[in-house]
Amino acid sequence: MIRSSRTAITLGLLSAAIAGIAVGQNNEGVFDNSGWCDDGRETWTRNGETWHRACEVRTLSFEPQGNAVRVDASLNGGISVRAGADEGITVHARIVAASREEGAAQDLLQEISVERIDGVFVSNGPELEGDEAWWSVSFRVEAPKYSDLDLKSFNGGITIDGIEGELKASTMNGGIEVRDCAGSIIASTVNGGVSAIDVVGAVAAESTNGGVSVALSEAPTEPVLARSTNGSVSLKLPAGTQGAFSVSTRIGNLSVDAPGNRHSETGGEVSFEIGEGGPSIEAATEHGQVSVQVAGQ
């Protein structure tokens, strides 16, 4: 039975006509989807039971609704967003279904849809009982370069590449990677690492069980936070950085290499300032090493 809270829209020509959207099955855009379904397992054995798998990639194009792109890949699915070549939004969805019954996985695949509801891209399919079958949907999204993102998953990783705006990404079990982005970046996970590399702007990168790595390509003018509970933390900042620093770890090595401030010790907390004024800059973990590097002026 399909969830009653979401009206399913089959991804095909009929749904395109109903929804007023264009479908481009062969438009790969900035993603190479060849092999995305090929993990070498059409069948496998677990606990003496044979499982059967079906997979397909569907591609749709949407007109933007405002400046925000929101994706919810819960319960099981990853999300990747890249800056596209135009102002439209292209969604590639990898849909995987598995069943113990031969042929049932392919049938299940046809019951799964992807749609945009109240501005949020979601997947929709049968609510399965027991452990006879399962399904998942992962998203690859081509979005305008200047977009605000709100991305959520539960069991799946998230990547963002080349987007400028207010960027939010959260998952429970999976890593988060943000590359070559600018604006306001908020990234958090419970089980997995977080990296924000070659970014500009305010950053809040946090993990409970995983490492956190942040590298800014321009001196920050807004707060920067890199924090973990159980994992190492690395923060790299360019020349010209000014701000009030707080660096700490309870169990692990602490290392600071910054103009006028060099520290190397086991455990503890170090606070210092570079320049006059500037934002708050924090790198902290409870269990793990913490490293802060600031290039010479």
For each residue, the residues with C-beta under 8 A, 3 or more apart:
1: 126 127
2: 6 8 111 124 125 126 127
3: 6 124 125 127
4:
5:
6: 2 3 115 117 122 124
7: 115 117
8: 2 111 113 115 124 125
9: 15 18 19 113 114 115
10: 14 15 110 113
11: 15 23 58 60 93 113 114
12: 15 16 23
13: 16 17 23
14: 10 17 18
15: 9 10 11 12 18 19 113
16: 12 13 19 20 21 22 23 60
17: 13 14 20
18: 9 14 15
19: 9 15 16 115
20: 16 17
21: 16 60 61 62 63
22: 16 60 61
23: 11 12 13 16 59 60 61
24: 27 59 60 61 90
25: 58 59
26: 59
27: 24 59 61 90
28: 31 32 33 34 59 92
29: 84 85 90 92 142
30: 82 83 84 85 142
31: 28 80 82 92 140 142
32: 28 35
33: 28 36 57 59 92 94 140
34: 28
35: 32 38
36: 33 57 92 94
37: 55 56 57 94 96
38: 35
39:
40:
41: 44 53
42: 52 53
43: 50 51 52 53
44: 41 50 51 53
45: 48 49 50 51
46: 49 51
47:
48: 45
49: 45 46 100
50: 43 44 45 100
51: 43 44 45 46 98 99 100
52: 42 43 98 99 100 101 102 103 104 105
53: 41 42 43 44 96 97 98 105
54: 96 97 98 105 106 108 109
55: 37 94 95 96 97 109
56: 37 94 95 109
57: 33 36 37 92 93 94 95
58: 11 25 92 93 95 114
59: 23 24 25 26 27 28 33 90 91 92 93
60: 11 16 21 22 23 24 90 91 93 114
61: 21 22 23 24 27 88 89 90 91
62: 21 88 89 90 91 116
63: 21 88 89
64: 67 69 87 88 89 144 147
65: 68 116 119
66: 119
67: 64 146 147 148 165
68: 65 119 147 148 149 150
69: 64 81 89 121 141 143 147 148 149 150
70: 119 120 121 149 150 151
71: 79 81 120 121 122 139 141 149 150 151 152
72: 120 121 122 152 153
73: 76 77 78 79 123 137 138 139 151 152 153 154 156
74: 77 152 153 154
75: 136 154 155
76: 73 134 136 137 154 155 156
77: 73 74 123 136 137 138 139 153 155 156
78: 73 138 139 153 156 157 158 159 174
79: 71 73 138 139 141 151 153 156 157 158 159 169
80: 31 139 140 141 158 159 160 161
81: 69 71 140 141 142 143 149 151 159 160 161 163
82: 30 31 140 141 142 143 160 161 162 163
83: 30 142 143 144 145 161 162 163
84: 29 30 88 89 90 142 143 144 145
85: 29 30 142
86: 144
87: 64 144
88: 61 62 63 64 84 142 144
89: 61 62 63 64 69 84 141 142 143 144
90: 24 27 29 59 60 61 62 84 141 142
91: 59 60 61 62 114 121 139 140 141 142
92: 28 29 31 33 36 57 58 59 139 140 141 142
93: 11 57 58 59 60 114 123 137 138 139 140
94: 33 36 37 55 56 57 137 138 140
95: 55 56 57 58 109 112 114 123 135 136 137
96: 37 53 54 55 135 136 137 138
97: 53 54 55 105 106 108 109 112 133 134 135
98: 51 52 53 54 105 133 134 135
99: 51 52 104 105 108 132 133
100: 49 50 51 52 104 132 133
101: 52 104 105 132 133
102: 52
103: 52 106 107
104: 52 99 100 101 107 108 133
105: 52 53 54 97 98 99 101 108 109 133
106: 54 97 103 109 110
107: 103 104 110 111
108: 54 97 99 104 105 111 112 125 126 133 135
109: 54 55 56 95 97 105 106 112 135
110: 10 106 107
111: 2 8 107 108 125 126
112: 95 97 108 109 123 124 125 126 135 137
113: 8 9 10 11 15 123 124 125
114: 9 11 58 60 91 93 95 121 122 123 124 137 139
115: 6 7 8 9 19 121 122 124
116: 62 65 119 120 121 122
117: 6 7 120 122
118:
119: 65 66 68 70 116
120: 70 71 72 116 117
121: 69 70 71 72 91 114 115 116 139 141
122: 6 71 72 114 115 116 117
123: 73 77 93 95 112 113 114 137
124: 2 3 6 8 112 113 114 115
125: 2 3 8 108 111 112 113 135 137
126: 1 2 108 111 112 135
127: 1 2 3
128: 132 133 134 135
129:
130:
131: 134
132: 99 100 101 128
133: 97 98 99 100 101 104 105 108 128
134: 76 97 98 128 131
135: 95 96 97 98 108 109 112 125 126 128
136: 75 76 77 95 96
137: 73 76 77 93 94 95 96 112 114 123 125
138: 73 77 78 79 93 94 96 156
139: 71 73 77 78 79 80 91 92 93 114 121
140: 31 33 80 81 82 91 92 93 94
141: 69 71 79 80 81 82 89 90 91 92 121
142: 29 30 31 81 82 83 84 85 88 89 90 91 92
143: 69 81 82 83 84 89 147 149 163
144: 64 83 84 86 87 88 89 147
145: 83 84 162 163 164
146: 67 163 164 165
147: 64 67 68 69 143 144 163 164 165
148: 67 68 69 165 166 167
149: 68 69 70 71 81 143 160 163 165 166 167 168 169
150: 68 69 70 71 168
151: 70 71 73 79 81 158 160 168 169 170
152: 71 72 73 74 169 170 171
153: 72 73 74 77 78 79 156 157 158 170 171 172 174
154: 73 74 75 76 171 172 173
155: 75 76 77 171 172 173 174
156: 73 76 77 78 79 138 153 171 173 174
157: 78 79 153 171 174 175 176 177 192
158: 78 79 80 151 153 169 170 171 174 175 176 177 187
159: 78 79 80 81 176 177 178 179
160: 80 81 82 149 151 163 167 169 177 178 179 181
161: 80 81 82 83 178 179 180 181
162: 82 83 145 179 180 181
163: 81 82 83 143 145 146 147 149 160 167 181 183
164: 145 146 147 181 182 183
165: 67 146 147 148 149 183 184
166: 148 149 183 184
167: 148 149 160 163 178 181 183 184 185 186 187
168: 149 150 151 186 187
169: 79 149 151 152 158 160 176 178 186 187 188
170: 151 152 153 158 186 187 188 189
171: 152 153 154 155 156 157 158 174 176 189 190 192
172: 153 154 155 189 190 191
173: 154 155 156 189 190 191 192
174: 78 153 155 156 157 158 171 189 191 192
175: 157 158 189 192 193 194 195 210
176: 157 158 159 169 171 187 188 189 192 193 194 195 205
177: 157 158 159 160 194 195 197
178: 159 160 161 167 169 181 185 187 195 196 197 199 205
179: 159 160 161 162 196 197 198 199
180: 161 162 197 198 199
181: 160 161 162 163 164 167 178 185 196 199 200
182: 164 199 200 201
183: 163 164 165 166 167 200 201 202
184: 165 166 167 201 202 222
185: 167 178 181 196 199 201 202 203 204 205
186: 167 168 169 170 204
187: 158 167 168 169 170 176 178 194 196 204 205 206
188: 169 170 176 194 204 205 206 207
189: 170 171 172 173 174 175 176 192 193 194 206 207 208 210
190: 171 172 173 207 208 209
191: 172 173 174 208 209 210
192: 157 171 173 174 175 176 189 207 209 210
193: 175 176 189 207 210 211 212 213 231
194: 175 176 177 187 188 189 205 206 207 210 211 212 213
195: 175 176 177 178 205 212 213 214
196: 178 179 181 185 187 199 203 205 213 214 215
197: 177 178 179 180 213 214 215
198: 179 180 215 217
199: 178 179 180 181 182 185 196 203 214 215 216 217
200: 181 182 183 216 217 218
201: 182 183 184 185 220 222
202: 183 184 185 220 222 223 224 279
203: 185 196 199 214 216 220 223 224 225 226
204: 185 186 187 188 223 225
205: 176 178 185 187 188 194 195 196 212 214 225 226 227
206: 187 188 189 194 212 225 226 227 228
207: 188 189 190 192 193 194 210 211 212 227 228 229 231
208: 189 190 191 228 229 230
209: 190 191 192 229 230 231
210: 175 189 191 192 193 194 207 228 230 231
211: 193 194 207 228 231 232 233 234 288
212: 193 194 195 205 206 207 226 227 228 231 232 233 234 285
213: 193 194 195 196 197 226 233 234 235
214: 195 196 197 199 203 205 224 226 234 235 236 283
215: 196 197 198 199 234 235 236 237
216: 199 200 203 219 220 224 236 237 238 241
217: 198 199 200 238
218: 200 238
219: 216 237 238 239 240 241 242
220: 201 202 203 216 223 224 237 241 243 278 279 281
221: 278 279
222: 184 201 202 279
223: 202 203 204 220 279 280 281 282
224: 202 203 214 216 220 235 237 243 279 280 281 282
225: 203 204 205 206 282
226: 203 205 206 212 213 214 233 234 235 282 283 284
227: 205 206 207 212 233 282 283 284 285
228: 206 207 208 210 211 212 231 232 233 284 285 286 288
229: 207 208 209 285 286 287
230: 208 209 210 285 286 287 288
231: 193 207 209 210 211 212 228 285 287 288
232: 211 212 228 252 285 288 289 290 291
233: 211 212 213 226 227 228 249 283 284 285 288 289 290 291
234: 211 212 213 214 215 226 283 290 291
235: 213 214 215 224 226 281 283 291 292 293
236: 214 215 216 292 293 294
237: 215 216 219 220 224 241 281 292 293 294 295
238: 216 217 218 219 241 294 295
239: 219 294 295 296 297
240: 219 297
241: 216 219 220 237 238 274 275 278 281 294 295
242: 219 274 275 276 277 278
243: 220 224 273 274 275 278 279 280 281
244: 271 273 278 279 280 281
245: 256 258 261 270 271 272 273 274 281 282 283 292
246: 269 270 271 280 281 282 283 284
247: 254 256 263 269 270 271 282 283 284 290 292
248: 254 268 269 270 283 284 285 290
249: 233 252 253 254 267 268 284 285 286 287 288 289 290
250: 267 285 286 287
251: 267 286 287 288
252: 232 249 266 267 285 287 288 289 290
253: 249 264 265 266 289 290
254: 247 248 249 263 264 265 266 267 268 270 289 290
255: 263 264 289 290 291 292
256: 245 247 261 262 263 264 270 272 291 292
257: 262 292 293 294
258: 245 261 262 272 274 292 293 294
259: 274 294 296 297
260: 272 274
261: 245 256 258 270 272 274
262: 256 257 258
263: 247 254 255 256 270
264: 253 254 255 256
265: 253 254 268
266: 252 253 254
267: 249 250 251 252 254
268: 248 249 254 265
269: 246 247 248
270: 245 246 247 248 254 256 261 263
271: 244 245 246 247
272: 245 256 258 260 261
273: 243 244 245 278
274: 241 242 243 245 258 259 260 261 278 294
275: 241 242 243 278
276: 242
277: 242
278: 220 221 241 242 243 244 273 274 275 281
279: 202 220 221 222 223 224 243 244
280: 223 224 243 244 246
281: 220 223 224 235 237 241 243 244 245 246 278
282: 223 224 225 226 227 245 246 247
283: 214 226 227 233 234 235 245 246 247 248 290 291 292
284: 226 227 228 233 246 247 248 249 290
285: 212 227 228 229 230 231 232 233 248 249 250 252 288 289 290
286: 228 229 230 249 250 251
287: 229 230 231 249 250 251 252
288: 211 228 230 231 232 233 249 251 252 285
289: 232 233 249 252 253 254 255 285
290: 232 233 234 247 248 249 252 253 254 255 283 284 285
291: 232 233 234 235 255 256 283
292: 235 236 237 245 247 255 256 257 258 283
293: 235 236 237 257 258
294: 236 237 238 239 241 257 258 259 274
295: 237 238 239 241
296: 239 259
297: 239 240 259
